Amino acid sequence: MKADKDFTKLVAQSLSESIDQRSMVHLAREIMPEYNIESYSNLPSSLDIPRLDVARQIVADMNNFNLLIPFVNVFFSIQSKGYKGRKYKISKLRSIVVKLFDMGFSIDPVTGQVYEDPQYRISKNWGVLQEGIDYPFTFVWYDIVESSIHLKKNSHRDVLAFYQKYHNLVRSSTESRNGRIWHIEGDGILTAFHFGDHSSTALFSGIEVLHSLYKYNLFENVLDNPIKIRIGLNTGVTDYIENHDMLKTKEPVKDVINLEKISLSDTIVATNTVMTSVEGVLASVFEFKDLNKKGSYFVYDVKWEN
């Protein structure tokens, strides 16, 4: 999204008061690697020009390419971590934060990164991820077991009503935890989590869906057969991509979809990469199992207590 004049003015002032001209251009290249300020302006190649003019041009260019929010994310990073061995104190950072909240963005308390507040808008890239850049994600794949049986034995209206409920359930469970639905393919749904403790929030999301469908079978299901589901989770690093067909070629995505082939009905199966950062009660409810000699995974299922 493009920002208004008040925000671009604020960011340009902050940039000019905090960072020298040469470092400004280097920061811009963190977002646009081939960035060349002369290509977008009438500014001379010499940096012996007012610092504010350089800052205004960089901010305007970032805004024109819908990259101003990712660029502002760099501010938060260099404030806490520094940049190229130097410490920086970013001017007007508090005012920037207030303005971001007004614009419908939040700040992740774990990473300190800006993302869109789902109360205001929900984009597949959280409003900030850039295509082609690598990020860590936890992916969740939902799949209804033997869905063709329901189509054969029940009315189209009843099946359609269930799938609407199923999709709404996954969406609610995902987006309430700042995850995003990335792809729907029949009864298969791929969701992604990126911010915060994304492994744990993804697990909680899957558990909620599994429990909700269990209760649905007990109290609401009008179909001839109970609904059975398989849920797989995998954590990995991959580049953000909009294209659905290309997305399915990425290793972390392929791996989570392939869990369907070894998962039992009404279970959640998580890879070791998911569980490495999960602790406490949440970790204790998953059992380490060898699944049909195809690998060892962490498994959760719904059971009645004896």
C-alpha positions as CSV (number, residue, x, y, z in Angstrom):
1,M,0.0,0.0,0.0
2,K,1.1,3.6,-0.6
3,A,1.3,5.9,2.4
4,D,-0.1,9.4,2.6
5,K,2.0,12.6,2.5
6,D,2.1,13.1,6.2
7,F,3.7,9.7,6.7
8,T,6.2,10.0,3.9
9,K,7.2,13.5,5.2
10,L,7.7,12.0,8.7
11,V,9.8,9.1,7.5
12,A,11.9,11.4,5.3
13,Q,12.6,13.7,8.3
14,S,13.4,10.8,10.5
15,L,15.8,9.4,7.9
16,S,17.6,12.7,7.3
17,E,18.1,13.3,11.0
18,S,19.3,9.8,11.7
19,I,21.5,8.6,8.9
20,D,24.1,10.1,6.5
21,Q,23.4,10.2,2.8
22,R,25.6,7.3,1.7
23,S,24.1,5.0,4.4
24,M,20.6,6.0,3.3
25,V,21.3,4.7,-0.2
26,H,22.7,1.5,1.3
27,L,19.6,1.1,3.4
28,A,17.4,1.5,0.3
29,R,19.4,-1.3,-1.3
30,E,18.4,-3.6,1.5
31,I,14.9,-3.4,0.0
32,M,15.8,-2.8,-3.7
33,P,19.2,-4.3,-4.3
34,E,19.7,-2.5,-7.6
35,Y,18.5,0.8,-6.3
36,N,20.2,3.8,-7.9
37,I,18.9,7.2,-6.7
38,E,20.0,8.9,-10.0
39,S,17.7,6.6,-11.9
40,Y,14.6,8.0,-10.2
41,S,15.4,11.7,-9.7
42,N,17.2,14.7,-11.1
43,L,19.6,14.7,-8.1
44,P,23.2,14.9,-9.1
45,S,25.4,11.9,-8.7
46,S,27.5,13.8,-6.1
47,L,26.2,13.3,-2.6
48,D,27.1,16.9,-1.8
49,I,23.4,17.9,-1.7
50,P,21.1,18.5,1.2
51,R,20.6,15.4,3.3
52,L,16.8,16.0,3.5
53,D,16.5,16.0,-0.4
54,V,18.2,12.6,-0.6
55,A,15.9,11.3,2.2
56,R,12.8,12.7,0.5
57,Q,13.7,11.1,-2.9
58,I,14.4,7.7,-1.3
59,V,11.2,7.7,0.6
60,A,9.2,8.8,-2.5
61,D,10.8,5.9,-4.5
62,M,10.0,3.4,-1.8
63,N,6.4,4.6,-1.6
64,N,6.0,4.5,-5.4
65,F,7.0,0.8,-5.4
66,N,4.7,0.0,-2.4
67,L,7.9,-0.7,-0.4
68,L,7.8,2.0,2.2
69,I,6.5,-0.2,5.0
70,P,9.3,-2.8,4.5
71,F,11.7,0.1,4.3
72,V,10.4,1.3,7.7
73,N,11.0,-2.2,9.0
74,V,14.7,-1.6,8.4
75,F,14.5,1.4,10.8
76,F,13.3,-0.9,13.6
77,S,16.1,-3.4,12.8
78,I,18.9,-0.8,12.8
79,Q,17.6,0.8,16.0
80,S,17.9,-2.4,17.9
81,K,20.8,-4.2,16.0
82,G,22.7,-1.4,14.4
83,Y,23.8,-1.5,10.7
84,K,27.2,-2.5,9.3
85,G,28.8,-2.3,12.8
86,R,27.4,1.1,13.7
87,K,24.7,2.0,16.2
88,Y,22.0,4.3,15.2
89,K,19.3,6.2,17.1
90,I,16.4,6.7,14.9
91,S,14.7,10.1,15.2
92,K,11.0,10.4,15.5
93,L,10.6,6.7,15.9
94,R,7.8,7.1,18.5
95,S,5.8,9.3,16.1
96,I,6.3,6.7,13.3
97,V,4.9,4.0,15.5
98,V,1.9,6.0,16.4
99,K,1.2,6.8,12.7
100,L,1.7,3.1,11.8
101,F,-1.0,2.2,14.3
102,D,-3.3,4.8,12.8
103,M,-2.7,3.3,9.4
104,G,-3.8,-0.1,10.6
105,F,-0.4,-1.8,11.3
106,S,0.9,-3.5,14.4
107,I,4.4,-4.3,15.6
108,D,5.4,-7.9,16.4
109,P,6.7,-8.0,20.0
110,V,9.1,-11.0,19.2
111,T,10.8,-9.7,16.0
112,G,10.0,-6.0,16.3
113,Q,8.8,-6.0,12.7
114,V,5.8,-4.1,11.3
115,Y,2.8,-6.0,9.9
116,E,-0.8,-5.2,9.0
117,D,-3.3,-5.5,11.8
118,P,-5.8,-8.2,10.7
119,Q,-8.6,-6.1,12.3
120,Y,-8.1,-3.6,9.4
121,R,-7.0,-5.7,6.5
122,I,-5.7,-9.1,5.7
123,S,-3.2,-9.6,2.9
124,K,-1.4,-12.8,2.0
125,N,1.9,-11.1,2.6
126,W,0.9,-9.4,5.9
127,G,1.3,-6.1,3.9
128,V,5.1,-6.2,4.2
129,L,6.7,-9.4,2.8
130,Q,8.5,-9.0,-0.5
131,E,8.3,-11.4,-3.4
132,G,11.5,-13.4,-3.9
133,I,12.9,-12.7,-0.4
134,D,13.5,-15.7,2.0
135,Y,11.6,-15.8,5.2
136,P,10.9,-18.4,7.9
137,F,7.4,-19.8,7.9
138,T,5.4,-22.6,9.6
139,F,3.0,-24.1,7.1
140,V,-0.1,-26.0,8.0
141,W,-1.9,-28.3,5.5
142,Y,-5.5,-29.4,6.1
143,D,-7.0,-32.2,4.2
144,I,-10.4,-34.0,4.5
145,V,-10.0,-37.8,4.4
146,E,-12.0,-39.6,1.6
147,S,-14.0,-36.5,0.8
148,S,-15.5,-38.2,-2.3
149,I,-17.6,-40.4,0.1
150,H,-19.4,-37.4,1.4
151,L,-20.2,-36.2,-2.1
152,K,-21.6,-39.6,-3.1
153,K,-23.8,-40.2,0.0
154,N,-25.2,-36.8,0.8
155,S,-27.1,-34.0,-0.8
156,H,-25.1,-31.2,-2.5
157,R,-26.6,-28.7,-0.1
158,D,-25.5,-30.5,3.0
159,V,-22.0,-31.1,1.7
160,L,-21.7,-27.4,0.6
161,A,-22.9,-26.3,4.1
162,F,-20.2,-28.4,5.7
163,Y,-17.4,-27.1,3.5
164,Q,-18.5,-23.5,4.1
165,K,-18.3,-24.2,7.8
166,Y,-14.9,-26.0,7.4
167,H,-13.4,-23.2,5.4
168,N,-14.7,-20.6,7.9
169,L,-13.3,-22.6,10.8
170,V,-9.8,-22.8,9.3
171,R,-9.9,-19.2,8.4
172,S,-10.9,-18.1,11.8
173,S,-8.4,-20.3,13.6
174,T,-5.7,-19.1,11.3
175,E,-6.3,-15.3,11.1
176,S,-7.1,-14.9,14.8
177,R,-3.5,-16.0,15.4
178,N,-2.1,-13.7,12.7
179,G,-1.7,-16.5,10.2
180,R,-2.8,-16.3,6.5
181,I,-4.6,-18.7,4.2
182,W,-2.2,-19.1,1.2
183,H,-4.0,-21.6,-1.0
184,I,-7.2,-23.6,-1.2
185,E,-7.3,-26.6,-3.4
186,G,-10.6,-28.5,-3.1
187,D,-10.7,-29.7,0.5
188,G,-7.0,-29.1,1.0
189,I,-6.1,-25.8,2.6
190,L,-2.6,-24.4,3.1
191,T,-2.0,-21.8,5.8
192,A,1.2,-19.9,6.7
193,F,2.5,-18.3,9.9
194,H,5.5,-16.0,10.0
195,F,5.4,-13.5,12.9
196,G,6.1,-14.2,16.6
197,D,6.4,-17.7,17.8
198,H,5.0,-19.0,14.5
199,S,5.5,-22.7,15.3
200,S,3.5,-22.6,18.5
201,T,0.7,-20.5,17.0
202,A,0.4,-22.8,14.0
203,L,0.1,-25.8,16.4
204,F,-2.6,-24.1,18.4
205,S,-4.4,-23.3,15.2
206,G,-4.3,-26.9,14.1
207,I,-5.4,-28.2,17.5
208,E,-8.4,-25.8,17.4
209,V,-9.5,-27.1,14.0
210,L,-9.1,-30.7,15.1
211,H,-11.1,-30.3,18.3
212,S,-13.8,-28.2,16.5
213,L,-14.4,-30.9,13.9
214,Y,-14.4,-33.6,16.6
215,K,-17.3,-31.7,18.4
216,Y,-18.9,-31.1,15.0
217,N,-19.1,-34.9,14.5
218,L,-20.6,-35.4,17.9
219,F,-23.3,-32.7,17.8
220,E,-23.8,-31.1,14.4
221,N,-22.9,-33.5,11.6
222,V,-25.9,-34.3,9.3
223,L,-23.8,-36.2,6.8
224,D,-23.9,-40.0,6.6
225,N,-20.3,-40.4,7.7
226,P,-18.2,-38.6,10.3
227,I,-15.8,-36.0,9.0
228,K,-12.2,-37.1,9.3
229,I,-9.2,-34.8,8.8
230,R,-5.4,-34.9,8.5
231,I,-3.3,-32.0,9.5
232,G,0.4,-31.6,8.8
233,L,2.8,-28.9,10.0
234,N,6.3,-28.0,8.8
235,T,8.6,-25.1,9.5
236,G,11.2,-23.9,7.0
237,V,12.7,-21.0,5.1
238,T,11.5,-20.1,1.7
239,D,11.0,-17.1,-0.5
240,Y,7.6,-15.4,-0.4
241,I,5.7,-16.0,-3.7
242,E,2.3,-15.2,-5.0
243,N,2.0,-17.8,-7.7
244,H,0.2,-20.9,-6.4
245,D,1.8,-23.3,-8.9
246,M,5.3,-22.1,-8.0
247,L,4.5,-22.1,-4.3
248,K,3.9,-25.9,-4.4
249,T,7.4,-26.4,-5.7
250,K,9.0,-25.0,-2.6
251,E,10.5,-27.6,-0.3
252,P,8.9,-26.6,3.0
253,V,5.5,-26.5,1.2
254,K,6.0,-29.8,-0.6
255,D,7.1,-31.5,2.6
256,V,4.0,-30.4,4.6
257,I,1.6,-31.5,1.8
258,N,3.4,-34.9,1.6
259,L,2.7,-35.5,5.3
260,E,-0.8,-36.4,4.1
261,K,0.5,-39.7,2.7
262,I,1.7,-40.9,6.0
263,S,-0.7,-39.3,8.4
264,L,-3.5,-41.1,10.2
265,S,-7.0,-39.7,10.3
266,D,-7.9,-37.2,12.9
267,T,-4.3,-36.5,13.9
268,I,-1.9,-33.6,13.7
269,V,1.6,-34.6,12.4
270,A,4.4,-32.1,12.9
271,T,8.0,-32.3,11.7
272,N,11.0,-31.9,14.0
273,T,11.6,-28.4,12.6
274,V,8.3,-27.3,14.1
275,M,8.9,-28.8,17.5
276,T,12.4,-27.6,18.1
277,S,11.2,-24.2,19.3
278,V,8.1,-25.6,21.2
279,E,8.2,-26.1,24.9
280,G,6.1,-26.8,28.0
281,V,2.6,-28.1,27.9
282,L,2.2,-27.7,24.2
283,A,5.2,-29.9,23.5
284,S,4.1,-32.5,26.0
285,V,0.8,-33.3,24.2
286,F,2.7,-34.4,21.1
287,E,4.0,-38.0,21.0
288,F,7.2,-38.9,19.1
289,K,6.3,-41.7,16.7
290,D,7.7,-43.7,13.9
291,L,5.0,-43.5,11.2
292,N,5.0,-46.6,9.0
293,K,8.8,-46.6,8.9
294,K,8.6,-43.5,6.7
295,G,10.2,-41.3,9.3
296,S,9.7,-40.1,12.9
297,Y,7.3,-37.3,13.6
298,F,5.5,-35.6,16.5
299,V,1.8,-36.7,16.6
300,Y,-1.2,-35.3,18.4
301,D,-4.7,-36.9,18.3
302,V,-7.9,-36.5,20.2
303,K,-8.6,-39.1,22.8
304,W,-11.2,-39.6,25.6
305,E,-9.6,-39.9,29.0
306,N,-9.9,-43.3,30.7
